[in-house]
Amino acid sequence: MDAARLIRGLHLPRRLTATRLRWGLSADEAEQKALLERAESCADSTVRYEKAS
């Protein structure tokens, strides 16, 4: 893991988003707002995931 990303706090929102997408989970309004606020600082990031079967 890139230490600079971890320090900036980008790892957790990306991982949470990938997990939710993988498993088809939704986020409540408060969680979605919090993730979007954190994501503003990493607009150039890509979330990669594989759909769970």
N, C-alpha and C positions, 0 to 999 in steps of 0.2 A: 504494500500500500504506500502511496506517495505521502510522505510525512507532511508536506506543505498543505495538501488537501485536508488531511486529518486535522491539522492545526486550524485551518479556516472553517472547519465544521461542515465540509461538503460530503464527507463519506456517509454519514448516517442518513441524511435525507435521500440520497441516491439509493442507498441500500433498502430503505423503507419503501420507496417508490417501486423499485424492482420487485421486491417481495410481494407487494400488493398486486402489481400487474401479473406476476407469475401465477398467483393463485386466484386471480379474479376477485380480489377483495376491494371493498369500497372504503372510503375514509369519511368520517363525519365532518361537518362543516368546520369545526374548530381545528381539527387535525389538518384538513385540506388548506385552510388559511395559513397555519403555521408552516407547513411544508412549502407553500408558494412563497412566503416571506423569506424563508431560508434559501430557496432556489434562485431568488433574484441575483444573488452574488455569484452564481455558477451557471449563468445562462449559456455558456459555451460547453457545458458538460452534456454527455450522452448517457442515458440510462439503457443498459443492455440487459435483456432477460430472455428466458425461454419459458414459454407457456407450460405449466404443469399439466401432466396428462392423467 
